[in-house]
Amino acid sequence: MSDIQPRRSYVPPAVRATSEWSWRLLLIVAGVLAAAVALQTVSEIVVPLAIAVLLAAMLAPITQRLARVMPAGAAAGLTVLGTILLVSGLFTLVGTQFSNGFSDLTTQVATGIEQVRDWVRTTFRITDSQFDAYFDQIKDSVGKSGNLGDTATAVGLTATHFVAGIFIALFSLFFFLYDGPHIWGWVTGLFPRAARARVASSGAIAWEQLSAFVRATIIVALVDAVGIASGAAILKVPFAFAIGVLVFILAFIPIVGALLSGSVAVLLALVAHGPGVALIMLAVVVGVQQLEAHVLQPFLLGRAVSVHPLAVILAIAAGSILAGIVGALTAVPLAAVVNAVGKHLFAGESKGEIEQELEENADKDPLARR
């Protein structure tokens, strides 16, 4: 018999390393996709919980101050009740402004559309017959958009889910404010004993990051809302207060929210007063947003919750695909939290450093321990 052994095929080290990384990355992507599908399946629960966490980060300081003079349960309940009354009052004011100004708006819109039509016709040389053809195409597209009965059924289901989500969010908010430390302690206890210290410290960092983001965003949103609404009121743009409320809400979606709210303000100025006032309104919106981008955001957020603009855009896109407008609202704070916790976990801290950090953050963290 021959002593010659068959030679094994040689795999270059680069190819071997690439293949090992490839299957690991495929497993990670599969896990992320499976988690996304699972979360989307129970989105009626996950979305209200996410909103409740954001509201808890916003309202926790108020609850803590009230808890100094009353029981914790009463402080949490009063905070939730005050939030409900504030939001209801804002929407009532917006509805009142719409109902009072709708008749005047119709006249202004008719005049503004004529001005816009004349401006477009003289600038782009579009005839009235072309305008009529475009409008007919739009009406045909709307008419072919779907069955009215199916649309009504879908709207009914969405309204039911919306009401149920509000109740879930409010109940969750109350218990997060009232019993947050025990809830977080129970979650930490689900992990192996050796990992609990790192999980607890990661939770403290995540909560601190989320609280800082929410506080800074509230201040930025208020400045944007007051600035743009004041400009709209001076220019006599319809629904100035409603514009301010919309600006405040959409300010929680960085980049995209400012674009959407500013577009609404400029569009209302255009249809109500024509291109000249719309250009002035556009200048006001751009000026306020430049103040936000170059002064408020760097000063209030700084490096504490810094996320690259590309990561912001990708997070908003992914959040809007998975959960619509709510996903876009929660995407950026989630990205900031993941960024901070990831840096913490990969920092290689020792167990003693983790425990020391947890003790330092315990007083700031309503979800750690009292």
C-alpha positions as CSV (number, residue, x, y, z in Angstrom):
1,M,0.0,0.0,0.0
2,S,1.1,3.5,-0.6
3,D,2.0,5.7,2.4
4,I,1.0,8.8,0.5
5,Q,-1.9,10.6,2.3
6,P,-4.3,12.8,0.4
7,R,-3.5,16.4,1.0
8,R,-6.1,18.6,2.6
9,S,-7.3,21.5,0.5
10,Y,-5.8,24.8,1.7
11,V,-8.1,27.6,2.7
12,P,-6.4,31.0,2.9
13,P,-6.7,32.7,6.4
14,A,-8.5,35.7,4.9
15,V,-11.2,33.4,3.3
16,R,-11.6,31.5,6.6
17,A,-12.0,34.6,8.6
18,T,-14.4,36.1,6.1
19,S,-16.6,33.0,6.2
20,E,-16.6,32.8,10.0
21,W,-17.6,36.5,10.2
22,S,-20.2,36.0,7.5
23,W,-22.2,33.3,9.2
24,R,-22.1,35.1,12.5
25,L,-23.4,38.3,10.8
26,L,-26.1,36.3,9.1
27,L,-27.2,34.9,12.5
28,I,-27.2,38.4,14.0
29,V,-29.3,39.8,11.1
30,A,-31.7,36.8,11.4
31,G,-32.1,37.5,15.1
32,V,-32.7,41.2,14.5
33,L,-35.3,40.4,11.8
34,A,-37.0,37.9,14.0
35,A,-37.2,40.4,16.9
36,A,-38.6,43.0,14.6
37,V,-41.3,40.7,13.3
38,A,-42.2,39.7,16.9
39,L,-42.4,43.3,18.0
40,Q,-44.5,44.3,15.0
41,T,-46.8,41.4,15.8
42,V,-47.5,42.8,19.3
43,S,-47.1,46.4,18.3
44,E,-50.4,47.3,20.0
45,I,-48.7,46.6,23.3
46,V,-45.1,47.5,22.5
47,V,-45.9,51.0,21.1
48,P,-47.9,52.2,24.1
49,L,-45.2,50.8,26.4
50,A,-42.5,52.8,24.5
51,I,-44.6,56.0,24.7
52,A,-45.1,55.4,28.5
53,V,-41.3,55.0,29.0
54,L,-40.7,58.3,27.1
55,L,-43.4,60.1,29.2
56,A,-42.0,58.6,32.4
57,A,-38.5,59.9,31.6
58,M,-40.2,63.3,31.0
59,L,-42.4,63.4,34.0
60,A,-40.3,61.5,36.6
61,P,-38.8,64.8,38.1
62,I,-42.3,66.1,38.6
63,T,-43.4,62.9,40.4
64,Q,-40.3,63.0,42.6
65,R,-41.0,66.6,43.7
66,L,-44.6,65.8,44.5
67,A,-43.6,62.6,46.4
68,R,-41.8,64.8,48.9
69,V,-45.1,66.2,50.1
70,M,-47.5,63.3,49.4
71,P,-47.5,59.5,49.1
72,A,-45.8,58.1,46.0
73,G,-49.1,56.7,44.6
74,A,-50.8,60.0,44.9
75,A,-47.9,61.8,43.3
76,A,-47.8,59.4,40.3
77,G,-51.6,59.7,39.9
78,L,-51.6,63.5,40.1
79,T,-48.8,63.6,37.5
80,V,-50.7,61.4,35.1
81,L,-54.0,63.3,35.6
82,G,-52.2,66.6,35.0
83,T,-50.7,65.3,31.8
84,I,-54.1,64.2,30.6
85,L,-55.7,67.6,31.4
86,L,-52.8,69.5,29.7
87,V,-53.0,67.4,26.5
88,S,-56.8,67.7,26.4
89,G,-56.6,71.4,26.9
90,L,-54.2,71.9,24.0
91,F,-56.3,69.8,21.6
92,T,-59.4,71.7,22.8
93,L,-57.7,75.0,22.0
94,V,-56.6,73.7,18.6
95,G,-60.1,72.5,17.8
96,T,-61.6,75.8,18.9
97,Q,-59.2,77.7,16.7
98,F,-60.1,75.5,13.7
99,S,-63.8,75.9,14.2
100,N,-63.6,79.7,14.6
101,G,-61.3,80.3,11.7
102,F,-62.5,77.8,9.2
103,S,-65.0,80.1,7.5
104,D,-62.4,82.9,7.2
105,L,-59.9,80.4,5.9
106,T,-62.1,79.3,3.0
107,T,-62.2,82.8,1.7
108,Q,-58.4,83.3,2.2
109,V,-57.6,79.9,0.6
110,A,-59.7,80.8,-2.5
111,T,-57.9,84.1,-2.8
112,G,-54.5,82.5,-2.1
113,I,-55.0,79.7,-4.7
114,E,-55.8,82.3,-7.3
115,Q,-52.6,84.2,-6.5
116,V,-50.6,81.0,-6.6
117,R,-52.2,80.0,-9.8
118,D,-51.4,83.3,-11.4
119,W,-47.8,83.1,-10.2
120,V,-47.3,79.6,-11.5
121,R,-49.0,80.4,-14.8
122,T,-46.7,83.5,-15.4
123,T,-43.6,81.8,-14.1
124,F,-43.8,78.4,-15.7
125,R,-46.2,79.3,-18.6
126,I,-48.9,76.7,-17.6
127,T,-52.3,77.3,-19.1
128,D,-55.7,76.9,-17.4
129,S,-56.4,73.8,-19.5
130,Q,-53.3,72.1,-18.2
131,F,-54.3,73.0,-14.6
132,D,-57.7,71.4,-15.3
133,A,-56.0,68.2,-16.7
134,Y,-53.8,67.9,-13.6
135,F,-56.8,68.3,-11.2
136,D,-58.7,65.7,-13.2
137,Q,-55.8,63.3,-12.8
138,I,-55.7,63.9,-9.1
139,K,-59.4,63.2,-8.7
140,D,-59.2,60.0,-10.8
141,S,-56.3,58.8,-8.6
142,V,-58.3,59.5,-5.4
143,G,-61.3,57.7,-6.9
144,K,-59.3,54.6,-7.7
145,S,-57.5,54.5,-4.3
146,G,-59.7,51.8,-2.8
147,N,-63.1,50.5,-1.7
148,L,-64.9,52.9,0.7
149,G,-66.3,50.1,2.8
150,D,-62.8,48.5,3.3
151,T,-61.4,51.9,4.1
152,A,-64.1,52.5,6.8
153,T,-63.5,49.1,8.3
154,A,-59.7,49.8,8.5
155,V,-60.4,53.2,10.1
156,G,-62.6,51.6,12.7
157,L,-60.0,49.0,13.6
158,T,-57.3,51.7,13.8
159,A,-59.5,53.8,16.1
160,T,-60.1,50.8,18.4
161,H,-56.4,50.0,18.6
162,F,-55.7,53.7,19.2
163,V,-58.1,53.9,22.2
164,A,-56.8,50.7,23.6
165,G,-53.2,51.9,23.2
166,I,-54.0,55.1,25.1
167,F,-55.3,53.1,28.1
168,I,-52.3,50.8,28.0
169,A,-49.9,53.8,27.9
170,L,-51.6,55.6,30.7
171,F,-51.7,52.6,33.0
172,S,-48.1,51.8,32.2
173,L,-47.1,55.4,32.8
174,F,-48.7,55.4,36.3
175,F,-46.9,52.2,37.4
176,F,-43.6,53.3,35.8
177,L,-43.8,56.5,37.9
178,Y,-45.1,54.8,41.0
179,D,-43.3,51.5,41.1
180,G,-40.5,51.9,38.6
181,P,-37.7,50.7,41.0
182,H,-39.4,47.4,41.7
183,I,-40.2,46.8,38.1
184,W,-36.6,47.3,37.1
185,G,-35.4,45.1,40.0
186,W,-37.7,42.3,38.7
187,V,-36.3,42.7,35.2
188,T,-32.7,42.6,36.5
189,G,-33.5,39.5,38.5
190,L,-34.4,37.6,35.3
191,F,-30.7,37.7,34.2
192,P,-28.0,35.3,35.6
193,R,-26.5,36.4,38.8
194,A,-23.1,37.1,37.3
195,A,-24.6,39.5,34.8
196,R,-27.0,41.4,37.1
197,A,-24.5,44.1,38.1
198,R,-23.7,45.0,34.5
199,V,-27.4,44.9,33.5
200,A,-28.3,47.2,36.4
201,S,-25.6,49.7,35.6
202,S,-26.6,49.6,31.9
203,G,-30.2,50.4,32.9
204,A,-29.0,53.3,35.0
205,I,-27.0,54.7,32.0
206,A,-29.9,54.1,29.6
207,W,-32.3,55.9,31.9
208,E,-30.0,58.9,32.4
209,Q,-29.4,59.1,28.7
210,L,-33.1,58.9,27.9
211,S,-33.9,61.6,30.5
212,A,-31.3,63.9,29.2
213,F,-32.5,63.5,25.6
214,V,-36.2,64.1,26.6
215,R,-35.4,67.2,28.7
216,A,-33.3,68.7,26.0
217,T,-35.8,67.9,23.2
218,I,-38.6,69.5,25.3
219,I,-36.7,72.8,25.5
220,V,-35.8,72.7,21.8
221,A,-39.4,71.9,20.9
222,L,-40.8,74.8,23.0
223,V,-38.4,77.3,21.4
224,D,-39.2,76.1,17.9
225,A,-43.0,76.2,18.6
226,V,-42.9,79.6,20.2
227,G,-40.7,81.0,17.4
228,I,-42.6,79.6,14.5
229,A,-46.0,80.2,16.0
230,S,-45.1,83.9,16.8
231,G,-43.9,84.4,13.2
232,A,-47.1,82.9,11.9
233,A,-49.2,85.1,14.2
234,I,-47.4,88.3,13.1
235,L,-47.9,87.4,9.5
236,K,-51.6,86.5,10.2
237,V,-51.2,83.0,9.0
238,P,-54.3,80.9,9.8
239,F,-54.2,78.5,12.8
240,A,-50.9,79.9,14.3
241,F,-51.5,78.2,17.6
242,A,-52.2,74.9,15.9
243,I,-49.0,75.3,13.9
244,G,-47.1,75.8,17.2
245,V,-48.6,72.6,18.7
246,L,-47.7,70.7,15.5
247,V,-44.1,72.1,15.6
248,F,-43.8,71.1,19.3
249,I,-44.9,67.5,18.6
250,L,-42.9,66.9,15.5
251,A,-39.8,68.4,17.1
252,F,-39.3,65.0,18.8
253,I,-38.5,63.6,15.3
254,P,-35.1,65.3,14.5
255,I,-34.5,66.6,11.0
256,V,-37.7,65.0,9.5
257,G,-40.1,66.6,12.1
258,A,-38.7,70.1,11.5
259,L,-39.1,69.7,7.7
260,L,-42.7,68.5,8.0
261,S,-43.9,71.2,10.5
262,G,-42.1,73.9,8.6
263,S,-43.7,72.8,5.3
264,V,-47.2,73.0,6.9
265,A,-46.6,76.5,8.1
266,V,-45.3,77.7,4.7
267,L,-48.1,75.9,2.9
268,L,-50.8,77.6,5.0
269,A,-49.1,81.0,4.4
270,L,-49.0,80.3,0.7
271,V,-52.7,79.4,0.3
272,A,-53.9,82.1,2.6
273,H,-51.7,85.1,1.6
274,G,-49.8,84.1,-1.5
275,P,-46.1,83.6,-2.4
276,G,-44.8,86.8,-0.8
277,V,-46.0,86.0,2.7
278,A,-45.0,82.3,2.2
279,L,-41.4,83.3,1.5
280,I,-41.3,85.4,4.7
281,M,-42.8,82.5,6.6
282,L,-40.1,80.2,5.1
283,A,-37.4,82.7,6.2
284,V,-38.9,82.6,9.8
285,V,-38.9,78.7,9.8
286,V,-35.4,78.5,8.5
287,G,-34.1,81.1,11.0
288,V,-35.7,79.2,13.9
289,Q,-34.3,75.9,12.7
290,Q,-30.8,77.3,12.3
291,L,-31.0,78.6,15.9
292,E,-32.0,75.2,17.0
293,A,-29.3,73.3,15.0
294,H,-26.3,75.6,15.8
295,V,-27.1,76.9,19.3
296,L,-29.7,74.9,21.2
297,Q,-28.9,71.3,20.1
298,P,-25.1,71.5,20.7
299,F,-25.6,73.4,24.0
300,L,-28.3,71.3,25.5
301,L,-27.3,67.8,24.2
302,G,-23.6,68.2,23.6
303,R,-21.7,64.9,23.5
304,A,-23.8,63.2,26.1
305,V,-26.4,62.0,23.6
306,S,-24.5,62.5,20.4
307,V,-25.7,60.3,17.5
308,H,-24.3,60.7,14.0
309,P,-26.8,62.3,11.5
310,L,-26.6,59.2,9.3
311,A,-27.6,57.0,12.2
312,V,-30.5,59.5,13.0
313,I,-31.8,59.2,9.4
314,L,-31.5,55.4,9.4
315,A,-33.1,55.1,12.8
316,I,-36.1,57.3,11.8
317,A,-36.5,55.3,8.6
318,A,-36.5,52.0,10.4
319,G,-38.8,53.2,13.1
320,S,-41.3,54.6,10.6
321,I,-41.4,51.3,8.7
322,L,-41.9,49.2,11.8
323,A,-44.3,51.5,13.8
324,G,-45.3,54.5,11.7
325,I,-45.2,57.9,13.3
326,V,-44.7,56.5,16.8
327,G,-41.7,54.5,15.6
328,A,-40.2,57.7,14.1
329,L,-40.8,59.4,17.5
330,T,-39.1,56.7,19.5
331,A,-36.3,55.8,17.1
332,V,-33.8,58.5,17.9
333,P,-34.0,58.2,21.7
334,L,-33.7,54.4,21.3
335,A,-30.6,54.9,19.1
336,A,-29.1,57.3,21.7
337,V,-29.7,54.7,24.5
338,V,-28.3,51.8,22.4
339,N,-25.2,54.0,21.6
340,A,-24.6,54.9,25.3
341,V,-25.2,51.4,26.6
342,G,-23.1,49.8,23.9
343,K,-20.1,52.1,24.8
344,H,-20.6,51.1,28.4
345,L,-20.7,47.4,27.8
346,F,-17.7,47.4,25.5
347,A,-15.7,49.6,27.8
348,G,-14.3,46.6,29.7
349,E,-15.1,47.9,33.2
350,S,-14.4,45.8,36.1
351,K,-17.1,44.5,38.5
352,G,-16.0,46.9,41.2
353,E,-16.2,49.9,38.8
354,I,-19.7,48.8,37.8
355,E,-20.9,48.6,41.3
356,Q,-19.4,52.0,42.2
357,E,-21.0,53.5,39.1
358,L,-24.4,52.0,40.1
359,E,-24.2,53.5,43.6
360,E,-23.4,56.9,42.1
361,N,-26.4,56.8,39.7
362,A,-28.8,55.3,42.2
363,D,-30.0,58.7,43.4
364,K,-30.6,60.0,39.8
365,D,-32.3,56.8,38.5
366,P,-36.0,56.3,39.4
367,L,-35.8,52.8,37.9
368,A,-32.8,51.8,40.1
369,R,-33.6,51.8,43.8
370,R,-34.8,54.5,46.2
